[in-house]
């Protein structure tokens, strides 16, 4: 139990005054008169407002109005959420003196009910800790990390970093990873999402590195070349082309001679022109049908899939990982086509959409003026991962008989 030192008496050592749990709770939130306070606690229920919580405690309407209006810049009580914790402190006479609302695991706001509801926003003392994890996938990434004692938030953080590069719903046994990360802690409780500092993920035989770096736009992740992992798609799958037919749900089909929805964009180009994948992904189909001719379908992540029709020749196989710009086939006129072109189709959440009308996240590579600093950061991350790796190997060696 926590203690405080009392005033020394003549001929005796310092007296020790033991604090009650209520008093310790008051000190936790920095209340100056915490030695005389008693605390009540609970969670905000659905539909409850500040008035529902404080009116029964004898807090007047004038104080409640002052909190709701004059203290809005410190914290707007209309943003209180169901399930969040609160504390109500009473003085020795039982009068409500302070109300504390926990905004999240790290931030809280204190309302001084004696001083007309004056608000003070603060944080619990926290520290940032770094960790390292590596493993080989047998089932799912979540399961691998859970088996090592890590929370699912670490898998989620990694999936967010690689959202435009790796489809985590399709990772396979034998994929390997290692990851350096950090997160904030209050005491022995993590209070934030893990932040990935550096990672390597070997997927289908290809390594996908990721390095955290802030070049003035906020923290982002980049590959070894300085390209952002938040990749926008290429505008078109072929160069030296023109759009010969747009996405049109009421187009008159030139071969079938009837109105038939055209759920893609046709790019006319000379026979044999290379067709490239507009983004990183995995080939889920490399096949032939009477209408599509020779075609390739690429799944980029859980949201986006693209398809490339009427090829003269395919250059990839099903299950193959491809990077943005990789040649996946060549322009032809197989299937129902009147001339050499590629019909480019685009799926978003399972629905075919007009990709020319879609807005994609920005993709800003490392700028020239930041390349040296980025190279230093990458070196530092790699050295730190190596130190963690070496420490793990030494620990295993020490445990061996």
N, C-alpha and C positions, 0 to 999 in steps of 0.2 A: 504494500500500500504506500502511496506517496506520502511524503512528510514535508513539513516546513520547520525551520529553525526558529525557536522562540528567543526572547531576551534572556541573557545569562543572569543568574542570581549570584549573590556573593557566596563564595565557597562552593559553588556547584557548576557543573558543566552546562552547556546550552540545553534548554528544554526542547523536547521534540513534540510538536503538535500533529497528531494524525488527522489527515483530511478524509472526509466522507466522500463516497462516490459522487454525490451532488456537487460538492465543492470542487472536486477534480474536474467535473464537467464544466463548471463555470470558468475555471482557469484555462481550460482547453479553448474556449472562445474569447479569452482575454477580458473577462468581466472583472473590473477592479474590486468590487465588493463581494467576490465569489465566496468568501468564507461564511457569509450569512445566508446564502441563497439555497433554495430548494428547487428541484427541477421536475417538470413533467415532460414527457416525450411521446411522440406518435408519428404517424404518416398522414399526409394529405389524402383525403378520400375523394373519390370522383364527385365533382360538383361542389366541393367545399371552396369557400373563399376565405380571405383573411378575417372577415367579419364573423364567419361561422366559427372560427377557431378562437378569436379573442373576445368577442362580446360576452360569452358565458364566463370569461375570466374577469369581467368587470372593466374591460378597456372601453372607454367612451367613444362616441361617434366622432368627436372632434379630433381625437388622436388618430383614429382609423382613417379619417378624411385626409389628415395631414400626411400620413404614410402613403396613401394612394395617389396623392397629387404632388406634394412638395418633395417627396423622396423618390420620385419616379426615375430620375437620372441615375440614382445609385442602384435601385432595383425596382422594376415594375412588378408589383404583386399580382397583377393579372396574369403573369407568366408562371405562377406557381403551378406545379404539375402533380397530378395524382401519383402517389407512391413515394414521393420525396419526404425525407425526414424533417421534423421540426422539434424545437425545444422551447418550453415556456419556463422561465425562471421567476420565482417569487421570493420576496424578501422575508425577513424573520416574522413580519406581521401577516404574511400571506398575500400581500399585494403584488400583482403582476408587475415585474420591473423590466424584463428583457424578453424579447422573442427572437429566436434564431431559426432561420430557414436554410437548409442545406441545398444549395443550387446543384451541386454535383459532389463527387467524392473528394474534390479538392477545394472548391469555393463555397463560401457561405456568407450570409448577410445577417447583421445583428441590428434589431430595432430597439432603441432605448425608450421604453414606454413611460418612464418617469419624465424624460425630457421631450415630451410631445411626439414621440415616435421617430426621433432622429436616427438615420440609418448609417451603418458602417459596413462596407464590404471588405472581406479579407480572405486569406487562404491559410490552410493548414501548412505547417512546415513540410517540405517535401524534398526528395533527392532523386536524381536521375541515375539509374543503374543500367549498365550495359550487359548484354548476354550474347551467347553464341550457341548455335544449334546446327547440327548437320544430320543427315539421314538418307535412307534409300526408301523409295516408295514401294510398298507392297500392295496396299489397298488404296487409301486416299491420303492426301497430305494432312488432313485433319487428324486421321487416326494415327499417323506416324508421330505427330507432335504430341498428341494426347498420351500416347504410350510412353513418351519421354517426360511426362509431367507438365507439359505446357498447356496453356489455355487455348481455346479455339480462336481467340482474338489474334493470336500470332499467325495462324493460318490465314485468317481474314486479311490481316495487314499485308501478308505476302501476296495473296491473290489480288489485292488492289494495286500493288506495284506492277504486277505482270498482267493486268487485265487486258491490255492491248497486245500482248505478246504471246501468252500461253493460255489455252483454254483448260482451266483446272478441272473441269468436269470430264476431261478426256486424257488426263495424265495416265501413264501406264507403269506397270511394275518394272522396276529397274531404273526409273528416273531418279536422279540424285540431286541433293541440294545442300548448301551450307549458307548460313545467314548470320550477320552481325546486326544486332538491333539494340535499341534503348527504350526505356519507358520510365514514367514518373511513379514514385512510391510515396505514400504517406504511412509512416511506420512500416509494417510488414504487409501492407495492402497495396496492390497496383491500382493506380487511379487514372490511367490514360491508356489509349490504344498504343501498342508497340509501334515504334518508328524504325523502319528498315534503313540501316545505314549502308550496308553493302550485302550483296547476295550473288550467288551463282546457282543456276538451276539447269541441270543437264536433262533436256527433254528430247526423247527420241534420238539420242546420240548427239545432239547439238547443245553447246553451252550458251546460256542466256545470262550474261552478267548484268547487274544493276548497281549503280552507285548514286548515293544521295549527294546533291549539290544545290546550293542556292546562288544563282547568278543575279539576284536582285528582284526576281519575280516570285519569291517563295521557294520552299524546298521542292525539288522535283527529282526524278530518277532518270539516269542516262546509261547507255551501254558503253562499251569500251571505246567506241568511236566518238562519243559525245552526242549521239542522237538521243532525243527524248524517248522514253518508253511509252509516253502517252502519244502514240502515233496517230496522226490523222491519216485517212486513206488517200492513196494517190487519186488524182482527179479522173484518170482514165487508164484502162489496162493496156493500151497500145499507144505508140508514138506515130507521128506522121499519119494521123487519121482525121476523119471528120464525122460528125454525127449525122447518120443517114436516116435515123428514125428514133423518135423519143418515146419515153414511157407514155402510153396512151391506152386507157381502158376501152376506147371505142375505135380503134384503128381498123381500117380496111386491109385485110391480109393480102399481099400481092400474089401469093401462090395459091392460097385456098379460095381467093375471090369472094370473101365474105367478111363481115365485121367480126373481129376477134380481138380481145384484149391483148395489148402488147405490154407485158409487164417487165420490160427491160429497156436498155438504151443500146441502139446499134451503132457501132463504130466501123465505118468502111475504111479498109486499108488494103494494100497490095497483098496478094497471096504469099504466104510464108513470113509475113511480118511477125516478130516475136510478140506474144501475149504474156504480160507479167501479172503476178498477184498484186493486188492493190494494198495488201497488208499482210502482216505475219499471220500464220495460221497452220492448220493441218488439212491435207487433202482428204475429204470424206467421200468423194466420188470421182472416178476417172473412167468414164464409160461411154456408151453410144445408145442413142434412141433414134427412131425414124424421124422425129420432129427436130430434136436438138442436134443431131449429128454427133460428132465426137465432142465431148465436153468435159469440163473439170469443175468441181464444186469445192470451195474452201471454207471451212469454219474458222472464224477469226477469234471469237470468244463466245461467251454465253448469250451475247446480244446480236452479233453480226455474222452473216454468212454471204458469200458471193459465188456467182456461177458464170462460166465463160463457155459460150456455145459456138457450134459450127466450125470447130478447129479442123485444120488439115492433118495435124499430128499433135498428139499429147506428149508432154515432156516430163510428166510426173506420174507417180503411182498412188493408189489409195493408201492412207496411213502415213504418207510422207510429210514431214514438217517443211514449211516454206517460209521464207522471209519476204518482206516487202520488196518488190522489184525483181524477184526471182522469175525466170522464164518458165512458164508452166505449159506452154503450147504455142502453136503457130496459126495464123489466120488462114481460114479456108472457106469452103462453102458447102460443107457436108450437111445433111439433113434438109429441112425445108428452107432453102436460101436461094435467092436469085443472083447472088454475086458474093465475092469474098468480103467477109466482115466478121466481127465478133459481136454477138448479142450478150451484153453485160447485164446480169441480174443481181439484185441486191435485196437481202432479207434483213429485217430488223424485228427482233422478238417474234420470229416465225412468220411475219407478214412481208410480202414483196412490196417495196416502196421505190419511189423515184429518188435515186441517190443524189441527183443534182439539186434536190430541194432539202437535203439533210444538212444539219449543222453538226460538225464534229469538233471534239476538243482541240485546242491549239497544240501545236507540236513545235516548240522552239528549241533548236539544238544549242549546244554550248557555243557562245559567241566568241569571235576571235580574241577579244580582249580578256576572256575568262579561261582560255584553254590551258594556260600555264598553271593557274590556281586549281583548275579541275584535275590536271595531271598529278599535282601534289596531293590533292584530297584522295584520289584513287590509290596512290602509293601508300598513304597513311592507312586507309581502310584495309588494304590487302595485308599490310604488315601486322595490323591488329588482329585480323582473322588468323594469320599464321601463328601469332602468339597464343591465341585461344586454342588453335588446333594442336600446337605443341604441348600446351598444358594438359589437354585431354589425353594425349598419347602418353605423357609422363604418368598421369594418374592411373591409366590402364596398366602400365608397366609395373607400377608400385603395387597394384592389386593382384598381379599374377603370382602364382606360387613359385 
